[in-house]
Amino acid sequence: MDLIKLVEQEFETGTQHPEFIAGDTVTVGYKIKEGNKERIQSFRGVVIQVSGSGNTKTFTVRKISGNIGVERIFPLSSPFIDSIEINKRGKVRRKRIFYLRDLTGKKARIKERKH
């Protein structure tokens, strides 16, 4: 067995998350430690890319907060991710939708995918 795969199996969290792709609107519940307290902060936005595979899989979520675009990269196998909820399924033709960074207002809308 490959040594890298053996080490990756040691660090697996074993949590199951729903399948999503670029264009989907998701809410990520992320655990934040402040001193000795722990709380869950929601980050809701559009997935603009999913990259990597296995334990190194990451996804980038973009939201608009006070007329400023905020992007955050989450590792999918992170123990700090409490939950991932899919709010809307988006219909896009690309795997990486970086063109959303230049669009504002109604132009930045993504059509909903029928399932």
trRosetta pair geometry for C-beta under 8 A, 3 or more apart (Angstrom, degrees):
i j d omega theta_ij theta_ji phi_ij phi_ji
1 5 6.2 -111 172 77 95 117
1 6 5.6 105 120 -62 119 105
2 5 4.3 76 74 11 102 108
2 6 6.8 -167 93 -13 52 86
3 6 5.5 -54 -150 32 34 116
3 7 6.6 30 155 -16 66 103
4 7 5.9 -56 -152 37 33 108
4 8 6.3 34 151 -20 66 107
5 8 5.5 -52 -144 37 34 114
5 9 6.5 40 155 -24 64 102
6 9 5.9 -51 -153 30 30 112
6 10 7.1 35 147 -23 59 101
7 10 5.6 -49 -158 25 39 117
7 11 6.9 17 154 -4 67 107
8 11 6.2 -69 -151 45 34 99
8 12 7.0 59 150 -52 66 88
8 54 6.1 -1 -178 158 147 131
8 55 4.8 -165 -156 6 100 137
9 12 5.8 -24 -153 -12 38 118
11 55 6.1 78 91 -150 107 153
11 77 7.5 80 129 142 94 136
12 55 6.4 -110 -90 -88 67 114
12 77 6.9 -85 -135 -151 50 129
13 77 5.3 165 5 -171 112 77
13 78 7.6 3 -40 88 154 13
13 79 5.5 -178 -114 -82 129 75
15 77 7.9 152 44 -138 98 55
15 81 7.5 180 93 85 154 101
17 76 6.5 -129 34 -165 152 97
17 81 7.5 -8 -86 128 133 139
17 84 4.8 39 -153 37 110 131
18 84 6.1 -142 34 98 88 104
18 85 7.8 65 18 -124 135 28
18 86 5.5 -98 98 -20 147 116
20 24 4.4 -116 -165 61 108 158
20 26 5.9 26 -153 -68 174 130
20 47 5.9 135 134 -10 119 161
20 50 7.5 161 96 -66 76 139
20 59 7.6 55 84 -136 109 162
20 84 7.4 -125 -1 152 135 127
20 86 5.6 180 -88 -95 120 117
21 24 6.0 107 58 -15 53 113
21 47 7.0 166 120 94 26 137
21 50 6.5 -95 -137 5 48 136
21 95 7.5 -82 -173 -129 101 68
22 47 5.4 -131 -117 113 42 93
22 48 6.1 28 -142 -171 101 21
22 49 5.8 9 -93 -93 119 34
22 50 6.3 -136 -50 -1 81 88
22 90 7.6 -73 128 75 49 122
22 92 6.0 -76 112 68 94 141
22 94 6.7 -57 97 101 145 69
22 95 5.5 129 8 -169 138 36
22 96 6.4 -135 -100 -85 161 24
22 97 5.3 154 166 -5 122 104
23 46 6.9 -22 -145 -169 23 104
23 47 6.8 -33 28 68 28 87
23 89 7.6 40 111 175 97 50
23 90 2.9 -140 155 91 89 120
23 91 6.6 -151 162 33 148 10
23 92 3.7 -166 -77 1 137 118
23 97 6.2 98 -69 -21 77 152
23 110 5.3 -179 -156 -174 87 150
23 113 7.6 84 121 -29 128 119
24 46 7.3 155 84 -150 32 62
24 47 5.1 13 58 24 81 119
24 86 5.8 -43 177 -141 127 103
24 87 8.0 138 170 49 80 65
24 88 6.6 178 -157 91 59 58
24 89 5.5 -24 -110 -122 92 48
24 90 5.3 -145 -71 13 34 92
25 44 7.1 31 174 -179 94 88
25 45 7.0 -125 -144 137 74 19
25 46 5.4 -41 -94 -92 70 65
25 47 7.7 -155 -87 -2 21 77
25 86 7.5 106 78 -166 55 59
25 87 4.5 -57 104 67 102 107
25 88 4.1 34 34 43 114 96
25 90 6.6 103 -23 -42 76 108
25 110 7.9 171 -45 57 98 126
26 44 7.2 -155 102 -138 39 59
26 45 7.3 -17 58 64 68 51
26 46 8.0 112 17 -123 72 21
26 47 5.9 45 6 -43 118 104
26 61 6.4 -99 64 -111 104 126
26 84 5.8 -10 -175 -171 126 89
26 85 6.6 149 -161 77 70 46
26 86 5.5 -39 -102 -103 82 53
26 87 6.5 176 -103 8 23 87
27 42 5.4 -14 -172 -163 104 106
27 43 7.2 152 -157 74 54 41
27 44 4.3 -17 -101 -94 82 91
27 83 8.0 8 104 105 87 95
27 84 7.5 159 80 -155 50 43
27 85 4.6 -11 57 59 99 102
27 87 6.0 79 -19 -40 97 114
28 42 7.2 143 73 -156 45 51
28 43 4.7 -20 59 61 98 96
28 44 7.7 -180 18 -77 64 41
28 61 6.3 -149 -6 -18 130 164
28 74 6.0 -139 -153 -64 162 164
28 81 6.4 -62 -168 -136 101 99
28 83 7.6 174 -155 89 40 52
28 84 5.5 -8 -108 -107 71 76
29 40 4.8 3 -176 -180 100 120
29 41 7.5 149 -155 71 52 33
29 42 5.8 -26 -97 -96 65 68
29 81 7.2 100 77 -170 64 58
29 82 3.9 -66 111 68 109 108
29 83 4.2 32 31 45 124 85
29 84 7.5 -133 21 -64 77 37
29 85 7.6 57 -20 -6 100 101
30 40 6.8 143 67 -157 33 65
30 41 5.3 -31 65 64 90 85
30 42 7.8 154 18 -96 78 18
30 43 6.0 21 -2 -1 122 115
30 74 7.4 -127 -91 -113 120 122
30 80 5.9 27 -163 140 77 98
30 81 6.2 -35 -105 -105 67 54
30 82 6.7 -161 -88 7 13 91
31 38 5.9 -1 -170 -175 102 107
31 39 7.5 158 -149 85 57 30
31 40 5.8 -37 -93 -98 57 70
31 80 4.6 -132 52 -158 94 70
31 81 7.6 -115 4 -53 88 9
31 82 5.4 114 -47 -48 90 104
32 38 7.1 161 80 -153 42 59
32 39 5.7 -21 61 66 91 78
32 40 7.4 148 14 -109 80 20
32 41 5.2 32 -10 -7 128 117
32 80 7.9 67 -68 -167 43 117
33 37 7.3 153 -156 84 55 47
33 38 5.3 -26 -100 -100 69 81
34 37 5.2 -19 68 68 85 98
34 38 7.7 163 24 -90 67 31
34 39 7.0 -3 11 13 111 105
40 82 5.1 -34 -125 9 124 160
43 61 6.1 113 131 97 112 144
43 63 6.9 -153 -178 -5 76 140
43 72 6.1 -48 -179 47 155 149
44 63 6.2 93 91 -97 54 140
44 87 7.0 40 -150 -17 112 148
45 61 4.3 119 71 165 113 94
45 62 5.1 -163 164 83 132 30
45 63 3.2 -110 -88 -57 115 88
45 70 7.7 -130 -79 80 152 85
45 72 7.8 126 34 30 146 97
46 61 6.9 150 71 -155 30 65
46 62 5.4 -28 61 61 85 86
46 63 7.3 145 11 -79 68 58
46 90 6.9 45 -143 -36 105 155
46 97 7.7 -64 140 79 122 133
46 100 6.7 -126 89 -170 143 169
46 110 6.6 127 -130 -1 138 141
47 50 6.6 13 171 -51 125 92
47 59 5.6 -31 -142 177 110 118
47 60 7.0 114 -157 75 60 53
47 61 5.8 -39 -92 -97 56 70
48 60 5.1 -49 58 96 92 106
48 61 7.4 149 5 -117 82 19
48 62 5.0 40 -27 -6 125 120
48 71 7.2 -47 26 -127 137 117
48 96 6.8 43 152 -160 75 58
48 97 5.1 -118 -147 64 74 82
48 98 6.4 90 171 -80 123 50
48 100 6.0 -128 -110 40 117 132
49 59 6.9 -174 95 -147 52 58
49 60 4.9 26 49 33 88 112
49 95 6.9 61 -132 140 75 73
49 96 4.4 18 -99 -117 110 82
49 97 7.3 -168 -59 24 71 62
49 98 7.5 10 -46 -56 119 84
50 57 7.1 3 -179 -174 90 98
50 58 7.6 179 -153 93 50 44
50 59 4.6 -15 -105 -103 74 94
50 60 8.0 -147 -71 18 38 69
50 95 7.3 -91 45 -176 81 92
51 57 7.3 174 94 -149 39 56
51 58 5.7 -12 63 62 84 86
51 59 7.5 157 19 -89 62 45
51 60 8.0 27 6 -13 103 100
52 56 4.3 -129 -166 115 130 82
52 57 4.2 -172 95 -103 103 39
52 58 5.3 72 14 12 134 75
52 76 8.0 -168 81 11 121 114
53 56 6.7 20 58 63 42 89
53 57 5.7 36 -114 -73 14 96
54 57 6.3 161 58 -28 31 96
55 77 4.8 -37 -147 8 67 166
56 75 7.7 -67 -152 -141 36 104
56 77 7.9 -27 -50 18 19 126
57 75 7.4 111 82 -163 50 62
57 76 4.3 -18 95 24 100 133
57 77 6.9 99 48 -20 86 95
58 73 5.5 17 172 180 127 99
58 74 6.5 164 -157 83 76 42
58 75 5.2 -47 -98 -101 88 51
58 76 6.4 -151 -95 -16 29 82
59 73 7.5 170 87 -151 30 60
59 74 5.7 -17 62 60 78 92
59 76 6.3 71 -4 -66 99 97
60 71 5.8 6 -178 -174 105 108
60 72 7.2 165 -151 82 61 35
60 73 5.0 -28 -97 -98 80 73
60 74 7.7 166 -91 17 30 70
61 71 7.0 163 83 -151 42 59
61 72 5.5 -16 60 60 90 86
61 74 6.7 22 -1 -3 110 114
62 69 6.1 -6 -169 -171 105 102
62 70 7.1 157 -152 82 56 45
62 71 4.7 -21 -98 -97 81 84
62 100 6.4 145 81 105 154 131
62 101 7.5 -112 -139 -81 157 74
63 69 7.6 162 87 -151 32 57
63 70 5.5 -19 66 62 79 94
64 67 6.9 10 180 -106 105 19
64 68 7.1 146 -158 69 63 31
64 69 5.7 -38 -100 -95 68 60
64 70 7.4 148 -111 16 18 80
65 68 5.9 -36 73 67 72 84
65 69 8.0 113 23 -125 71 14
65 70 5.0 7 15 -4 118 129
69 101 6.4 142 135 -136 171 69
74 78 6.5 -106 -177 13 80 138
74 81 6.3 86 -177 -81 125 123
75 78 4.3 113 75 -47 95 101
75 81 8.0 -141 80 -25 63 123
76 81 7.5 -36 -155 9 33 163
78 81 4.9 98 75 -11 98 98
81 84 6.6 2 176 -47 122 96
86 89 6.8 30 168 -68 124 76
88 110 8.0 141 117 83 127 107
88 112 5.7 -87 -171 -115 109 101
89 112 6.4 81 71 -164 67 73
89 113 4.2 -76 121 53 105 108
89 115 6.0 48 47 -25 163 125
90 110 4.0 1 -145 135 121 135
90 111 7.1 108 -159 71 67 46
90 112 6.7 -68 -106 -111 43 41
90 113 6.1 50 111 -16 12 101
91 110 6.8 166 47 166 57 88
91 111 4.5 -39 50 88 114 97
91 112 6.6 49 -9 117 100 12
91 113 4.2 143 -66 -76 85 81
92 97 5.5 -53 -166 -77 158 135
92 110 6.2 -40 -59 -147 101 119
94 97 5.4 140 77 -77 113 72
97 100 5.3 50 134 -18 98 110
97 110 8.0 29 174 -96 166 130
98 101 5.8 -16 178 -1 66 116
99 102 6.1 -52 -169 34 56 106
99 103 6.7 46 141 -17 76 111
100 103 5.6 -67 -146 40 42 109
100 108 5.8 84 -153 -146 83 93
103 107 4.4 -130 -161 111 110 104
103 108 4.0 158 116 -80 107 79
104 107 6.7 40 60 52 37 104
104 108 5.8 -2 -123 -27 13 126
105 108 6.3 122 58 11 33 99
106 109 5.8 -24 -170 -11 50 117
